[in-house]
Amino acid sequence: MAALKKGPKASVTSKPWRSLALILIAMVALTGGMFASGHDTPRLGIDLAGGTSITLAAVPEAGQESAINPTNMATAVSIMERRVNGLGVSEAEVQTQGDRNIIVNIPKGTNSEQAREQVGTTAKLYFRPVVATELAAGGAAPTPSGTGDASAEGTEGEKATDGASEKATDKTTDEGSPSASTSPSADATTQGRAVTEALKADTTPSATPSGSAEASPSASATDGAPAEADSKLQAQYAALDCTKADVRATAGDGAKATDSTVACGQNSQGQWQKYILGPAAVDGTDVDEAKAVLNTQTGAGWTVTMDFTDKGSKKFADITGKLAQNPSPQNQFAIVLDGEVVSDPYVSQALTGGNAEISGNFNQKSSEELANMLSYGALPLTFREDSVTTVTAALGGDQLHAGLIAGAIGLALVVLYLLVYYRGLSFIAIASLLVSASLTYVIMALLGPTIGFALNLPAVCGAIVAIGITADSFIVYFERVRDEIREGRVLRTAVERAWPRARRTILVSDFVSFLAAAVLFVVTVGKVQGFAFTLGLTTVLDVVVVFLFTKPLLTLMARRNFFASGHKWSGLDPKALGAKPPLRRTRRHSTRSQPKEA
């Protein structure tokens, strides 16, 4: 008699509840994080939310008309783009218009106003020695510090130290570092006398942009320069009222890098300081990189580290070596951007090695702002702000409305196709599409505050295109299952046997889509990157949904009698699929007992 054997088992032992529980936990966690962050909607780009459009015109310096060329314009665009995006403003568009104009579009957002200010700050960045300084309105003058309150050394103001050493936290006063009693907190009278003395002293620290000159602003008089230049600078300094915006905007106008000048800046208490500054010793282009760093080991808090180019390292070592030998405030150097002092740390020793660290009572925001200015502040050209206009979201809103209608129509057609062709299986496909859409929405909402992702019209198009990619993955798997049923296998076995082949096809297809999105993201700029990013994100989510939701859900549904029995509305009816006779019969025939030999 024929031996009785059990029917064939599934090739893979599935535990669908684990996968479904995992994706459910992930969805709950992401949704909770979205509401906890206070950003329950994705950030919108300038075409959807509106924003600010700034037109900047390149202004040639005297005798340098040829400097306005495509190369320098492209460099300026790159620096401005990095400067704005360095503040976390995503989807900002920076592009040239004509031969000498640059258009900057900044979407509404947390840092949009701050970005606008820094984009407008288009002049070159210089490091200038401080000759004299005092409060603009008189009275006690704490050392001006663009953002910090007190250094780690116990003095007011910021300190520049050698970033490669551990001396940034040493509380020393015997190397020329001002102690608490000699810190730059002298009264206005003392500061006023210091102005005259500093301008007349032959040893006043100053340098040419090369960092090699040792003469003071007044020393130029001894070399044949007009002596009236010092008195004129003194008169400008005495009349300078930094509390007035129009005065601050014109302070130092016309001064070249090799000239001494006057400037304004704010101290840590928000008070305006006025300065006499020597010739530029280091140019902003000499800064290779600047970073905001949280220094927990030394307890200095947030600091700003600077790395200089080889040429800049020598300049910076020369000027800091000279400044370290002088009393306050002439041991300070001012970081001047667009004619305004953004920071003025003091030094107590020559800073060699090509790097330095500015420490003070920084917070994260102020240190990042200063690092951003140092990194991206030096433009090859000077620009003026021609116009600033507010962009409304009306046109973008209409386009978004039309795009969403098109997406809804496309989705409806996909669902209709699934219902007609796959019938009961369409329930699994539609549920998977909803899960994918939910994950996409939540992740986009979270990416706004975390990486500055902003949803624009091309990004919406990428999400609509992803509907087809996701539906294609379901169809691949469903067709593999139906092929197994046509071969005469029962549904539970067909679901497991079809999965390995479907999985390979889905992974290859999604890899190609993701690779195309990645290449598009790298080689393009602006809004097209939004399309590429969304396409790549939804492609990755497609893999997650198919593996953790679609396949486990189909495994569970295969245990239901509606699907397992091949109901005509299940989409898995063996007769409708043209199934062969069950393979079980063939196997029973093959196991029939053979007659024994005599």
ZAMARGU-4260 file (C-alpha; in steps of 0.2 Angstrom, whole numbers, plus 5000, padded with zeros to 4 digits):
<rodrens>
0) 5000/5000/5000 | 5005/5018/4997 | 5014/5026/5012 | 5005/5041/5019 | 5015/5057/5021
5) 5011/5075/5026 | 5008/5088/5014 | 5022/5100/5009 | 5026/5113/5022 | 5030/5131/5018
10) 5048/5134/5013 | 5050/5147/5026 | 5043/5148/5043 | 5035/5165/5045 | 5031/5174/5061
15) 5021/5188/5053 | 5015/5196/5070 | 5033/5201/5074 | 5035/5211/5059 | 5018/5219/5060
20) 5022/5223/5078 | 5038/5231/5074 | 5032/5242/5060 | 5017/5247/5072 | 5029/5252/5086
25) 5040/5262/5073 | 5024/5271/5067 | 5019/5275/5085 | 5036/5281/5090 | 5038/5292/5075
30) 5021/5300/5076 | 5024/5303/5095 | 5040/5311/5091 | 5032/5322/5078 | 5019/5329/5090
35) 5032/5330/5104 | 5043/5341/5093 | 5028/5353/5090 | 5030/5351/5071 | 5015/5341/5065
40) 5016/5347/5047 | 5030/5347/5035 | 5040/5363/5032 | 5035/5371/5016 | 5047/5378/5003
45) 5046/5396/4996 | 5035/5391/4982 | 5022/5384/4994 | 5024/5395/5010 | 5031/5411/5003
50) 5046/5420/5009 | 5059/5433/5004 | 5067/5436/4987 | 5083/5447/4988 | 5092/5454/4973
55) 5110/5458/4975 | 5121/5468/4963 | 5140/5466/4961 | 5149/5482/4964 | 5166/5484/4957
60) 5180/5491/4967 | 5191/5505/4961 | 5200/5499/4946 | 5194/5481/4947 | 5180/5481/4935
65) 5187/5465/4927 | 5184/5456/4944 | 5165/5454/4940 | 5167/5439/4929 | 5158/5422/4929
70) 5171/5413/4939 | 5169/5426/4954 | 5150/5426/4952 | 5149/5407/4953 | 5161/5408/4969
75) 5150/5421/4977 | 5134/5410/4973 | 5142/5395/4981 | 5148/5405/4997 | 5130/5413/4999
80) 5122/5396/4997 | 5133/5388/5010 | 5131/5403/5022 | 5112/5402/5021 | 5110/5383/5022
85) 5123/5384/5036 | 5110/5391/5047 | 5098/5377/5044 | 5087/5386/5030 | 5084/5372/5017
90) 5077/5375/5000 | 5085/5392/4999 | 5089/5396/4980 | 5104/5406/4976 | 5107/5409/4957
95) 5114/5422/4945 | 5104/5434/4935 | 5113/5442/4920 | 5131/5447/4922 | 5132/5455/4939
100) 5116/5451/4949 | 5112/5437/4961 | 5094/5432/4966 | 5092/5424/4984 | 5075/5416/4988
105) 5073/5412/5006 | 5058/5402/5012 | 5049/5407/5028 | 5056/5397/5043 | 5064/5399/5060
110) 5080/5406/5053 | 5074/5415/5037 | 5076/5432/5045 | 5093/5428/5051 | 5098/5421/5034
115) 5092/5437/5026 | 5104/5447/5037 | 5119/5436/5033 | 5115/5436/5014 | 5115/5455/5015
120) 5132/5455/5024 | 5141/5453/5008 | 5157/5463/5011 | 5174/5455/5014 | 5179/5448/5031
125) 5195/5455/5039 | 5205/5453/5055 | 5210/5470/5061 | 5220/5474/5077 | 5210/5485/5090
130) 5219/5502/5093 | 5205/5509/5105 | 5187/5505/5110 | 5174/5512/5121 | 5155/5512/5124
135) 5146/5522/5110 | 5136/5531/5124 | 5150/5533/5136 | 5152/5525/5153 | 5160/5509/5158
140) 5166/5499/5143 | 5167/5481/5145 | 5177/5472/5132 | 5166/5470/5117 | 5162/5453/5112
145) 5151/5450/5098 | 5142/5436/5107 | 5152/5430/5123 | 5150/5437/5140 | 5166/5431/5150
150) 5181/5421/5145 | 5187/5405/5154 | 5201/5415/5161 | 5190/5426/5172 | 5191/5442/5162
155) 5177/5449/5152 | 5177/5446/5134 | 5182/5432/5122 | 5199/5425/5121 | 5208/5418/5106
160) 5220/5403/5111 | 5230/5390/5102 | 5217/5377/5097 | 5230/5363/5097 | 5235/5366/5115
165) 5226/5365/5132 | 5230/5383/5137 | 5213/5389/5133 | 5207/5385/5150 | 5223/5390/5160
170) 5219/5405/5172 | 5235/5414/5168 | 5239/5432/5170 | 5258/5431/5169 | 5259/5430/5149
175) 5252/5446/5145 | 5234/5441/5148 | 5224/5454/5156 | 5219/5450/5173 | 5202/5455/5181
180) 5210/5471/5186 | 5217/5475/5169 | 5203/5468/5159 | 5196/5480/5145 | 5183/5487/5157
185) 5191/5504/5159 | 5180/5519/5160 | 5176/5531/5146 | 5189/5544/5151 | 5203/5531/5152
190) 5198/5524/5135 | 5197/5542/5128 | 5215/5545/5133 | 5220/5528/5126 | 5214/5534/5109
195) 5226/5548/5108 | 5241/5539/5115 | 5238/5524/5104 | 5237/5534/5088 | 5253/5543/5093
200) 5263/5528/5099 | 5275/5521/5086 | 5273/5503/5093 | 5254/5503/5091 | 5250/5485/5084
205) 5245/5485/5066 | 5249/5476/5051 | 5246/5476/5032 | 5236/5462/5025 | 5252/5452/5023
210) 5254/5452/5042 | 5272/5459/5040 | 5270/5477/5043 | 5274/5483/5061 | 5270/5502/5060
215) 5256/5509/5069 | 5242/5520/5061 | 5252/5535/5067 | 5269/5528/5062 | 5264/5531/5044
220) 5266/5549/5047 | 5285/5547/5051 | 5286/5538/5034 | 5280/5553/5024 | 5261/5550/5026
225) 5251/5566/5030 | 5250/5568/5049 | 5232/5575/5047 | 5226/5557/5044 | 5228/5553/5062
230) 5218/5568/5067 | 5205/5565/5055 | 5203/5547/5061 | 5202/5554/5079 | 5189/5566/5074
235) 5179/5552/5066 | 5180/5541/5081 | 5175/5556/5093 | 5160/5559/5082 | 5155/5541/5079
240) 5138/5537/5087 | 5136/5518/5085 | 5118/5519/5093 | 5112/5526/5077 | 5108/5514/5063
245) 5112/5526/5049 | 5129/5530/5057 | 5134/5512/5059 | 5129/5508/5041 | 5142/5521/5035
250) 5156/5519/5048 | 5172/5516/5039 | 5165/5518/5022 | 5179/5520/5009 | 5193/5513/5020
255) 5204/5500/5011 | 5211/5485/5019 | 5228/5494/5021 | 5220/5509/5030 | 5216/5511/5048
260) 5197/5514/5051 | 5183/5516/5063 | 5169/5503/5066 | 5155/5498/5077 | 5150/5482/5086
265) 5139/5475/5100 | 5145/5468/5116 | 5138/5454/5126 | 5126/5466/5135 | 5119/5472/5119
270) 5127/5489/5120 | 5136/5497/5105 | 5155/5499/5105 | 5165/5510/5094 | 5182/5506/5088
275) 5198/5512/5080 | 5205/5498/5070 | 5222/5496/5062 | 5225/5489/5044 | 5219/5472/5040
280) 5231/5459/5046 | 5222/5443/5040 | 5209/5442/5026 | 5194/5431/5027 | 5200/5420/5013
285) 5214/5415/5024 | 5202/5405/5035 | 5200/5387/5029 | 5187/5381/5041 | 5178/5387/5057
290) 5167/5376/5068 | 5156/5379/5083 | 5162/5366/5096 | 5155/5361/5113 | 5171/5359/5124
295) 5165/5348/5139 | 5182/5342/5143 | 5189/5359/5148 | 5173/5367/5154 | 5174/5381/5142
300) 5157/5378/5135 | 5154/5383/5117 | 5169/5389/5108 | 5173/5393/5090 | 5188/5384/5082
305) 5197/5391/5067 | 5209/5382/5054 | 5219/5394/5043 | 5227/5391/5026 | 5246/5389/5025
310) 5247/5408/5020 | 5235/5413/5033 | 5244/5403/5047 | 5259/5414/5045 | 5249/5430/5045
315) 5239/5425/5060 | 5255/5420/5070 | 5263/5437/5066 | 5249/5448/5071 | 5245/5438/5087
320) 5263/5438/5092 | 5263/5457/5091 | 5246/5459/5100 | 5251/5448/5114 | 5264/5461/5120
325) 5252/5475/5122 | 5240/5480/5136 | 5222/5480/5134 | 5213/5484/5123 | 5227/5484/5110
330) 5230/5465/5113 | 5213/5462/5104 | 5210/5459/5086 | 5193/5463/5078 | 5184/5451/5066
335) 5176/5464/5055 | 5162/5458/5043 | 5153/5471/5032 | 5162/5485/5042 | 5154/5479/5058
340) 5164/5471/5072 | 5156/5454/5075 | 5169/5448/5088 | 5185/5455/5096 | 5194/5442/5106
345) 5211/5446/5115 | 5227/5435/5115 | 5240/5432/5127 | 5253/5423/5116 | 5257/5421/5098
350) 5245/5408/5090 | 5255/5397/5079 | 5251/5380/5071 | 5238/5386/5059 | 5223/5385/5071
355) 5215/5395/5085 | 5200/5394/5097 | 5189/5408/5102 | 5182/5405/5119 | 5169/5415/5129
360) 5152/5414/5136 | 5145/5408/5120 | 5129/5398/5118 | 5126/5386/5103 | 5117/5399/5092
365) 5130/5413/5095 | 5145/5401/5092 | 5137/5394/5076 | 5133/5411/5069 | 5151/5417/5072
370) 5158/5400/5064 | 5147/5403/5050 | 5153/5420/5047 | 5171/5415/5048 | 5168/5400/5036
375) 5158/5408/5023 | 5160/5427/5026 | 5174/5431/5013 | 5166/5434/4996 | 5177/5438/4980
380) 5166/5453/4976 | 5157/5467/4985 | 5138/5467/4983 | 5124/5480/4987 | 5106/5475/4991
385) 5096/5481/4976 | 5079/5475/4981 | 5070/5464/4994 | 5052/5458/4990 | 5040/5447/4999
390) 5035/5431/4989 | 5017/5426/4992 | 5012/5407/4992 | 4996/5411/4982 | 5003/5404/4965
395) 5012/5390/4973 | 4996/5386/4983 | 4986/5385/4967 | 4999/5374/4959 | 5000/5363/4974
400) 4981/5361/4974 | 4982/5356/4955 | 4996/5344/4959 | 4986/5336/4973 | 4971/5334/4962
405) 4982/5325/4949 | 4989/5314/4963 | 4972/5310/4969 | 4966/5305/4952 | 4982/5294/4949
410) 4979/5286/4966 | 4961/5283/4962 | 4966/5275/4945 | 4978/5263/4954 | 4966/5258/4967
415) 4952/5255/4954 | 4965/5244/4944 | 4969/5234/4960 | 4950/5232/4964 | 4946/5226/4946
420) 4961/5215/4944 | 4966/5208/4961 | 4949/5210/4970 | 4952/5204/4988 | 4971/5206/4987
425) 4968/5224/4983 | 4964/5226/5002 | 4982/5222/5006 | 4988/5233/4993 | 4978/5248/4998
430) 4982/5245/5017 | 5001/5245/5012 | 4999/5261/5002 | 4991/5269/5017 | 5005/5264/5029
435) 5018/5270/5016 | 5009/5287/5015 | 5008/5289/5034 | 5026/5285/5036 | 5031/5297/5022
440) 5021/5311/5030 | 5027/5309/5048 | 5046/5307/5042 | 5044/5323/5031 | 5037/5332/5046
445) 5051/5327/5057 | 5065/5331/5044 | 5059/5349/5044 | 5066/5354/5061 | 5080/5341/5061
450) 5089/5344/5044 | 5079/5358/5037 | 5070/5348/5024 | 5056/5359/5016 | 5042/5352/5005
455) 5041/5361/4988 | 5031/5357/4972 | 5045/5345/4964 | 5045/5336/4981 | 5026/5333/4980
460) 5029/5327/4962 | 5042/5314/4969 | 5029/5308/4981 | 5016/5306/4968 | 5028/5296/4957
465) 5032/5285/4972 | 5014/5279/4972 | 5018/5269/4956 | 5034/5262/4962 | 5026/5256/4978
470) 5011/5249/4969 | 5023/5240/4957 | 5031/5231/4972 | 5014/5224/4977 | 5010/5218/4959
475) 5027/5209/4958 | 5023/5199/4974 | 5005/5196/4970 | 5010/5189/4952 | 5023/5178/4960
480) 5010/5170/4972 | 4997/5168/4957 | 5011/5159/4947 | 5013/5147/4961 | 4994/5144/4962
485) 4994/5141/4943 | 5007/5127/4947 | 4994/5118/4958 | 5001/5124/4975 | 4990/5128/4990
490) 4989/5147/4995 | 5000/5146/5011 | 5013/5136/5002 | 5012/5148/4987 | 5014/5164/4998
495) 5030/5157/5005 | 5038/5150/4989 | 5034/5166/4979 | 5042/5177/4992 | 5061/5174/4988
500) 5059/5177/4970 | 5048/5192/4972 | 5060/5199/4985 | 5075/5199/4973 | 5065/5208/4960
505) 5058/5221/4972 | 5076/5224/4979 | 5083/5226/4962 | 5069/5237/4955 | 5070/5249/4971
510) 5089/5249/4970 | 5088/5256/4953 | 5076/5269/4958 | 5086/5274/4973 | 5102/5275/4963
515) 5093/5287/4950 | 5087/5298/4964 | 5104/5298/4972 | 5113/5303/4956 | 5099/5316/4953
520) 5101/5324/4970 | 5120/5325/4969 | 5121/5333/4951 | 5107/5345/4953 | 5103/5360/4964
525) 5088/5369/4970 | 5071/5363/4969 | 5076/5347/4958 | 5085/5341/4973 | 5068/5341/4983
530) 5061/5329/4969 | 5076/5318/4971 | 5076/5318/4990 | 5058/5313/4991 | 5059/5300/4977
535) 5074/5292/4987 | 5065/5293/5003 | 5049/5285/4997 | 5059/5271/4988 | 5067/5266/5005
540) 5050/5266/5013 | 5044/5255/5000 | 5056/5242/5004 | 5052/5244/5023 | 5033/5243/5020
545) 5034/5227/5008 | 5045/5218/5020 | 5037/5222/5037 | 5019/5225/5032 | 5014/5218/5015
550) 5022/5201/5016 | 5017/5198/5034 | 4999/5203/5031 | 4997/5192/5016 | 5004/5178/5026
555) 4990/5181/5039 | 4977/5183/5026 | 4982/5166/5018 | 4976/5157/5034 | 4959/5165/5031
560) 4946/5153/5023 | 4941/5167/5011 | 4958/5167/5003 | 4964/5150/5007 | 4948/5142/4998
565) 4951/5152/4982 | 4935/5162/4983 | 4931/5170/4966 | 4932/5187/4974 | 4948/5184/4983
570) 4959/5186/4967 | 4966/5169/4970 | 4953/5158/4962 | 4963/5143/4955 | 4950/5140/4941
575) 4951/5159/4935 | 4970/5158/4936 | 4970/5142/4925 | 4978/5131/4939 | 4986/5114/4935
580) 4980/5099/4945 | 4987/5099/4962 | 5005/5094/4964 | 5000/5083/4979 | 4992/5070/4967
585) 5008/5069/4957 | 5018/5066/4973 | 5006/5053/4980 | 5009/5044/4963 | 5028/5045/4965
590) 5027/5037/4982 | 5017/5022/4977 | 5025/5005/4984 | 5036/4996/4971 | 5034/4977/4969
595) 5048/4968/4977 | 5059/4957/4967 | 5057/4939/4968
</rodrens>
